[in-house]
Amino acid sequence: MKKQKTKNIKTLTELIDQKYGKRGTKKREKWEKGFKKFKLSVQL
């Protein structure tokens, strides 16, 4: 059985930072606000 090498493993935070920018940026804040609404609607 061959071993698979794992390359370029990123955390969820790193992926979000890459797509929406660091915390505090306008694009990231807009995304987080929308995510909170989504999160609340799923929990209900």
N, CA, C, O and CB atoms as a CASP TS submission, in Angstrom:
PFRMAT TS
TARGET T0000
AUTHOR 0000-0000-0000
METHOD Language model
MODEL 1
PARENT N/A
ATOM      1  N   MET     1       0.836  -1.176   0.000  1.00  0.00           N
ATOM      2  CA  MET     1       0.000   0.000   0.000  1.00  0.00           C
ATOM      3  C   MET     1       0.886   1.246   0.000  1.00  0.00           C
ATOM      4  O   MET     1       1.780   1.382   0.835  1.00  0.00           O
ATOM      5  CB  MET     1      -0.954  -0.006   1.214  1.00  0.00           C
ATOM      6  N   LYS     2       0.632   2.146  -0.937  1.00  0.00           N
ATOM      7  CA  LYS     2       1.446   3.350  -1.038  1.00  0.00           C
ATOM      8  C   LYS     2       0.990   4.395  -0.030  1.00  0.00           C
ATOM      9  O   LYS     2      -0.199   4.534   0.259  1.00  0.00           O
ATOM     10  CB  LYS     2       1.386   3.921  -2.456  1.00  0.00           C
ATOM     11  N   LYS     3       1.948   5.108   0.486  1.00  0.00           N
ATOM     12  CA  LYS     3       1.628   6.221   1.376  1.00  0.00           C
ATOM     13  C   LYS     3       1.307   7.438   0.535  1.00  0.00           C
ATOM     14  O   LYS     3       2.014   7.742  -0.426  1.00  0.00           O
ATOM     15  CB  LYS     3       2.797   6.518   2.354  1.00  0.00           C
ATOM     16  N   GLN     4       0.259   8.125   0.888  1.00  0.00           N
ATOM     17  CA  GLN     4      -0.085   9.354   0.191  1.00  0.00           C
ATOM     18  C   GLN     4       0.564  10.517   0.913  1.00  0.00           C
ATOM     19  O   GLN     4       0.473  10.640   2.134  1.00  0.00           O
ATOM     20  CB  GLN     4      -1.621   9.542   0.105  1.00  0.00           C
ATOM     21  N   LYS     5       1.212  11.358   0.150  1.00  0.00           N
ATOM     22  CA  LYS     5       1.814  12.549   0.741  1.00  0.00           C
ATOM     23  C   LYS     5       0.769  13.648   0.779  1.00  0.00           C
ATOM     24  O   LYS     5       0.065  13.886  -0.202  1.00  0.00           O
ATOM     25  CB  LYS     5       3.073  13.004  -0.055  1.00  0.00           C
ATOM     26  N   THR     6       0.676  14.302   1.900  1.00  0.00           N
ATOM     27  CA  THR     6      -0.274  15.405   2.028  1.00  0.00           C
ATOM     28  C   THR     6       0.491  16.699   1.822  1.00  0.00           C
ATOM     29  O   THR     6       1.466  16.985   2.517  1.00  0.00           O
ATOM     30  CB  THR     6      -0.998  15.390   3.419  1.00  0.00           C
ATOM     31  N   LYS     7       0.030  17.469   0.858  1.00  0.00           N
ATOM     32  CA  LYS     7       0.663  18.745   0.548  1.00  0.00           C
ATOM     33  C   LYS     7      -0.374  19.846   0.663  1.00  0.00           C
ATOM     34  O   LYS     7      -1.567  19.636   0.440  1.00  0.00           O
ATOM     35  CB  LYS     7       1.299  18.731  -0.867  1.00  0.00           C
ATOM     36  N   ASN     8       0.104  20.997   1.010  1.00  0.00           N
ATOM     37  CA  ASN     8      -0.732  22.194   1.025  1.00  0.00           C
ATOM     38  C   ASN     8      -1.992  22.037   1.863  1.00  0.00           C
ATOM     39  O   ASN     8      -3.069  22.459   1.444  1.00  0.00           O
ATOM     40  CB  ASN     8      -1.112  22.560  -0.375  1.00  0.00           C
ATOM     41  N   ILE     9      -1.874  21.447   3.017  1.00  0.00           N
ATOM     42  CA  ILE     9      -3.024  21.341   3.920  1.00  0.00           C
ATOM     43  C   ILE     9      -3.243  22.698   4.574  1.00  0.00           C
ATOM     44  O   ILE     9      -2.318  23.287   5.135  1.00  0.00           O
ATOM     45  CB  ILE     9      -2.804  20.223   5.001  1.00  0.00           C
ATOM     46  N   LYS    10      -4.475  23.187   4.496  1.00  0.00           N
ATOM     47  CA  LYS    10      -4.818  24.483   5.078  1.00  0.00           C
ATOM     48  C   LYS    10      -5.977  24.314   6.044  1.00  0.00           C
ATOM     49  O   LYS    10      -6.836  23.451   5.863  1.00  0.00           O
ATOM     50  CB  LYS    10      -5.173  25.511   3.977  1.00  0.00           C
ATOM     51  N   THR    11      -5.986  25.143   7.061  1.00  0.00           N
ATOM     52  CA  THR    11      -7.090  25.136   8.007  1.00  0.00           C
ATOM     53  C   THR    11      -8.266  25.899   7.407  1.00  0.00           C
ATOM     54  O   THR    11      -8.109  26.617   6.419  1.00  0.00           O
ATOM     55  CB  THR    11      -6.663  25.754   9.366  1.00  0.00           C
ATOM     56  N   LEU    12      -9.433  25.743   8.000  1.00  0.00           N
ATOM     57  CA  LEU    12     -10.613  26.468   7.544  1.00  0.00           C
ATOM     58  C   LEU    12     -10.385  27.972   7.633  1.00  0.00           C
ATOM     59  O   LEU    12     -10.790  28.714   6.738  1.00  0.00           O
ATOM     60  CB  LEU    12     -11.845  26.067   8.368  1.00  0.00           C
ATOM     61  N   THR    13      -9.750  28.420   8.684  1.00  0.00           N
ATOM     62  CA  THR    13      -9.469  29.845   8.862  1.00  0.00           C
ATOM     63  C   THR    13      -8.568  30.359   7.750  1.00  0.00           C
ATOM     64  O   THR    13      -8.789  31.453   7.230  1.00  0.00           O
ATOM     65  CB  THR    13      -8.820  30.100  10.228  1.00  0.00           C
ATOM     66  N   GLU    14      -7.558  29.585   7.380  1.00  0.00           N
ATOM     67  CA  GLU    14      -6.660  29.985   6.301  1.00  0.00           C
ATOM     68  C   GLU    14      -7.402  30.086   4.967  1.00  0.00           C
ATOM     69  O   GLU    14      -7.147  31.001   4.184  1.00  0.00           O
ATOM     70  CB  GLU    14      -5.501  28.994   6.184  1.00  0.00           C
ATOM     71  N   LEU    15      -8.308  29.159   4.707  1.00  0.00           N
ATOM     72  CA  LEU    15      -9.081  29.198   3.476  1.00  0.00           C
ATOM     73  C   LEU    15      -9.994  30.425   3.425  1.00  0.00           C
ATOM     74  O   LEU    15     -10.108  31.082   2.390  1.00  0.00           O
ATOM     75  CB  LEU    15      -9.905  27.924   3.337  1.00  0.00           C
ATOM     76  N   ILE    16     -10.644  30.726   4.554  1.00  0.00           N
ATOM     77  CA  ILE    16     -11.520  31.892   4.624  1.00  0.00           C
ATOM     78  C   ILE    16     -10.703  33.176   4.476  1.00  0.00           C
ATOM     79  O   ILE    16     -11.117  34.100   3.777  1.00  0.00           O
ATOM     80  CB  ILE    16     -12.306  31.903   5.956  1.00  0.00           C
ATOM     81  N   ASP    17      -9.540  33.232   5.134  1.00  0.00           N
ATOM     82  CA  ASP    17      -8.656  34.399   5.004  1.00  0.00           C
ATOM     83  C   ASP    17      -8.251  34.608   3.544  1.00  0.00           C
ATOM     84  O   ASP    17      -8.206  35.739   3.061  1.00  0.00           O
ATOM     85  CB  ASP    17      -7.397  34.226   5.887  1.00  0.00           C
ATOM     86  N   GLN    18      -7.961  33.522   2.858  1.00  0.00           N
ATOM     87  CA  GLN    18      -7.530  33.605   1.474  1.00  0.00           C
ATOM     88  C   GLN    18      -8.659  34.130   0.578  1.00  0.00           C
ATOM     89  O   GLN    18      -8.418  34.946  -0.311  1.00  0.00           O
ATOM     90  CB  GLN    18      -7.056  32.233   0.987  1.00  0.00           C
ATOM     91  N   LYS    19      -9.880  33.666   0.811  1.00  0.00           N
ATOM     92  CA  LYS    19     -10.998  34.050  -0.053  1.00  0.00           C
ATOM     93  C   LYS    19     -11.596  35.402   0.321  1.00  0.00           C
ATOM     94  O   LYS    19     -11.923  36.190  -0.565  1.00  0.00           O
ATOM     95  CB  LYS    19     -12.075  32.993   0.001  1.00  0.00           C
ATOM     96  N   TYR    20     -11.746  35.690   1.621  1.00  0.00           N
ATOM     97  CA  TYR    20     -12.451  36.897   2.070  1.00  0.00           C
ATOM     98  C   TYR    20     -11.558  37.923   2.752  1.00  0.00           C
ATOM     99  O   TYR    20     -12.036  38.999   3.111  1.00  0.00           O
ATOM    100  CB  TYR    20     -13.545  36.514   3.004  1.00  0.00           C
ATOM    101  N   GLY    21     -10.291  37.627   2.938  1.00  0.00           N
ATOM    102  CA  GLY    21      -9.373  38.554   3.592  1.00  0.00           C
ATOM    103  C   GLY    21      -9.309  38.321   5.096  1.00  0.00           C
ATOM    104  O   GLY    21     -10.055  37.518   5.655  1.00  0.00           O
ATOM    105  N   LYS    22      -8.412  39.036   5.719  1.00  0.00           N
ATOM    106  CA  LYS    22      -8.227  38.915   7.169  1.00  0.00           C
ATOM    107  C   LYS    22      -9.389  39.541   7.904  1.00  0.00           C
ATOM    108  O   LYS    22     -10.125  40.351   7.341  1.00  0.00           O
ATOM    109  CB  LYS    22      -6.915  39.569   7.610  1.00  0.00           C
ATOM    110  N   ARG    23      -9.557  39.164   9.175  1.00  0.00           N
ATOM    111  CA  ARG    23     -10.609  39.751  10.006  1.00  0.00           C
ATOM    112  C   ARG    23     -10.407  41.251  10.097  1.00  0.00           C
ATOM    113  O   ARG    23      -9.284  41.738  10.231  1.00  0.00           O
ATOM    114  CB  ARG    23     -10.620  39.119  11.419  1.00  0.00           C
ATOM    115  N   GLY    24     -11.514  41.973  10.021  1.00  0.00           N
ATOM    116  CA  GLY    24     -11.463  43.425  10.103  1.00  0.00           C
ATOM    117  C   GLY    24     -11.600  44.097   8.751  1.00  0.00           C
ATOM    118  O   GLY    24     -11.884  45.294   8.689  1.00  0.00           O
ATOM    119  N   THR    25     -11.406  43.361   7.667  1.00  0.00           N
ATOM    120  CA  THR    25     -11.586  43.947   6.342  1.00  0.00           C
ATOM    121  C   THR    25     -13.078  43.987   6.011  1.00  0.00           C
ATOM    122  O   THR    25     -13.861  43.204   6.550  1.00  0.00           O
ATOM    123  CB  THR    25     -10.799  43.140   5.264  1.00  0.00           C
ATOM    124  N   LYS    26     -13.462  44.897   5.128  1.00  0.00           N
ATOM    125  CA  LYS    26     -14.875  45.058   4.792  1.00  0.00           C
ATOM    126  C   LYS    26     -15.468  43.786   4.204  1.00  0.00           C
ATOM    127  O   LYS    26     -16.573  43.384   4.567  1.00  0.00           O
ATOM    128  CB  LYS    26     -15.053  46.207   3.815  1.00  0.00           C
ATOM    129  N   LYS    27     -14.737  43.156   3.299  1.00  0.00           N
ATOM    130  CA  LYS    27     -15.242  41.944   2.645  1.00  0.00           C
ATOM    131  C   LYS    27     -15.443  40.825   3.667  1.00  0.00           C
ATOM    132  O   LYS    27     -16.433  40.096   3.600  1.00  0.00           O
ATOM    133  CB  LYS    27     -14.272  41.483   1.534  1.00  0.00           C
ATOM    134  N   ARG    28     -14.515  40.686   4.605  1.00  0.00           N
ATOM    135  CA  ARG    28     -14.609  39.635   5.634  1.00  0.00           C
ATOM    136  C   ARG    28     -15.760  39.913   6.589  1.00  0.00           C
ATOM    137  O   ARG    28     -16.496  38.997   6.957  1.00  0.00           O
ATOM    138  CB  ARG    28     -13.289  39.525   6.421  1.00  0.00           C
ATOM    139  N   GLU    29     -15.921  41.169   6.994  1.00  0.00           N
ATOM    140  CA  GLU    29     -17.006  41.535   7.908  1.00  0.00           C
ATOM    141  C   GLU    29     -18.362  41.264   7.267  1.00  0.00           C
ATOM    142  O   GLU    29     -19.279  40.781   7.932  1.00  0.00           O
ATOM    143  CB  GLU    29     -16.897  43.017   8.314  1.00  0.00           C
ATOM    144  N   LYS    30     -18.492  41.574   5.974  1.00  0.00           N
ATOM    145  CA  LYS    30     -19.739  41.317   5.261  1.00  0.00           C
ATOM    146  C   LYS    30     -20.024  39.815   5.233  1.00  0.00           C
ATOM    147  O   LYS    30     -21.166  39.400   5.431  1.00  0.00           O
ATOM    148  CB  LYS    30     -19.672  41.886   3.824  1.00  0.00           C
ATOM    149  N   TRP    31     -19.008  39.007   4.990  1.00  0.00           N
ATOM    150  CA  TRP    31     -19.169  37.554   4.957  1.00  0.00           C
ATOM    151  C   TRP    31     -19.569  37.020   6.335  1.00  0.00           C
ATOM    152  O   TRP    31     -20.470  36.189   6.442  1.00  0.00           O
ATOM    153  CB  TRP    31     -17.866  36.881   4.482  1.00  0.00           C
ATOM    154  N   GLU    32     -18.902  37.496   7.382  1.00  0.00           N
ATOM    155  CA  GLU    32     -19.207  37.026   8.738  1.00  0.00           C
ATOM    156  C   GLU    32     -20.636  37.398   9.151  1.00  0.00           C
ATOM    157  O   GLU    32     -21.310  36.611   9.814  1.00  0.00           O
ATOM    158  CB  GLU    32     -18.202  37.614   9.743  1.00  0.00           C
ATOM    159  N   LYS    33     -21.097  38.580   8.767  1.00  0.00           N
ATOM    160  CA  LYS    33     -22.459  38.992   9.094  1.00  0.00           C
ATOM    161  C   LYS    33     -23.460  38.057   8.410  1.00  0.00           C
ATOM    162  O   LYS    33     -24.439  37.633   9.024  1.00  0.00           O
ATOM    163  CB  LYS    33     -22.705  40.467   8.668  1.00  0.00           C
ATOM    164  N   GLY    34     -23.214  37.741   7.148  1.00  0.00           N
ATOM    165  CA  GLY    34     -24.081  36.820   6.417  1.00  0.00           C
ATOM    166  C   GLY    34     -24.021  35.418   6.989  1.00  0.00           C
ATOM    167  O   GLY    34     -25.034  34.719   7.015  1.00  0.00           O
ATOM    168  N   PHE    35     -22.853  34.995   7.447  1.00  0.00           N
ATOM    169  CA  PHE    35     -22.702  33.671   8.034  1.00  0.00           C
ATOM    170  C   PHE    35     -23.475  33.563   9.339  1.00  0.00           C
ATOM    171  O   PHE    35     -24.077  32.526   9.617  1.00  0.00           O
ATOM    172  CB  PHE    35     -21.229  33.357   8.269  1.00  0.00           C
ATOM    173  N   LYS    36     -23.467  34.617  10.138  1.00  0.00           N
ATOM    174  CA  LYS    36     -24.218  34.598  11.399  1.00  0.00           C
ATOM    175  C   LYS    36     -25.700  34.398  11.137  1.00  0.00           C
ATOM    176  O   LYS    36     -26.362  33.641  11.847  1.00  0.00           O
ATOM    177  CB  LYS    36     -23.994  35.898  12.185  1.00  0.00           C
ATOM    178  N   LYS    37     -26.231  35.080  10.109  1.00  0.00           N
ATOM    179  CA  LYS    37     -27.645  34.922   9.770  1.00  0.00           C
ATOM    180  C   LYS    37     -27.924  33.490   9.345  1.00  0.00           C
ATOM    181  O   LYS    37     -28.931  32.905   9.744  1.00  0.00           O
ATOM    182  CB  LYS    37     -28.053  35.902   8.653  1.00  0.00           C
ATOM    183  N   PHE    38     -27.038  32.928   8.538  1.00  0.00           N
ATOM    184  CA  PHE    38     -27.195  31.553   8.078  1.00  0.00           C
ATOM    185  C   PHE    38     -27.135  30.585   9.257  1.00  0.00           C
ATOM    186  O   PHE    38     -27.955  29.672   9.359  1.00  0.00           O
ATOM    187  CB  PHE    38     -26.113  31.205   7.043  1.00  0.00           C
ATOM    188  N   LYS    39     -26.176  30.783  10.133  1.00  0.00           N
ATOM    189  CA  LYS    39     -25.982  29.924  11.294  1.00  0.00           C
ATOM    190  C   LYS    39     -27.220  29.938  12.194  1.00  0.00           C
ATOM    191  O   LYS    39     -27.644  28.892  12.684  1.00  0.00           O
ATOM    192  CB  LYS    39     -24.744  30.368  12.084  1.00  0.00           C
ATOM    193  N   LEU    40     -27.796  31.123  12.409  1.00  0.00           N
ATOM    194  CA  LEU    40     -28.989  31.237  13.246  1.00  0.00           C
ATOM    195  C   LEU    40     -30.178  30.546  12.603  1.00  0.00           C
ATOM    196  O   LEU    40     -30.958  29.892  13.296  1.00  0.00           O
ATOM    197  CB  LEU    40     -29.318  32.702  13.510  1.00  0.00           C
ATOM    198  N   SER    41     -30.330  30.677  11.295  1.00  0.00           N
ATOM    199  CA  SER    41     -31.482  30.066  10.621  1.00  0.00           C
ATOM    200  C   SER    41     -31.383  28.547  10.618  1.00  0.00           C
ATOM    201  O   SER    41     -32.406  27.864  10.661  1.00  0.00           O
ATOM    202  CB  SER    41     -31.595  30.582   9.184  1.00  0.00           C
ATOM    203  N   VAL    42     -30.179  28.011  10.569  1.00  0.00           N
ATOM    204  CA  VAL    42     -29.994  26.563  10.579  1.00  0.00           C
ATOM    205  C   VAL    42     -30.313  25.992  11.955  1.00  0.00           C
ATOM    206  O   VAL    42     -30.859  24.894  12.054  1.00  0.00           O
ATOM    207  CB  VAL    42     -28.558  26.199  10.172  1.00  0.00           C
ATOM    208  N   GLN    43     -29.982  26.717  13.011  1.00  0.00           N
ATOM    209  CA  GLN    43     -30.193  26.231  14.367  1.00  0.00           C
ATOM    210  C   GLN    43     -31.663  26.233  14.777  1.00  0.00           C
ATOM    211  O   GLN    43     -32.063  25.469  15.655  1.00  0.00           O
ATOM    212  CB  GLN    43     -29.399  27.064  15.332  1.00  0.00           C
ATOM    213  N   LEU    44     -32.458  27.077  14.155  1.00  0.00           N
ATOM    214  CA  LEU    44     -33.870  27.164  14.525  1.00  0.00           C
ATOM    215  C   LEU    44     -34.576  25.995  14.018  1.00  0.00           C
ATOM    216  O   LEU    44     -35.784  25.869  14.220  1.00  0.00           O
ATOM    217  CB  LEU    44     -34.517  28.413  14.011  1.00  0.00           C
TER
END
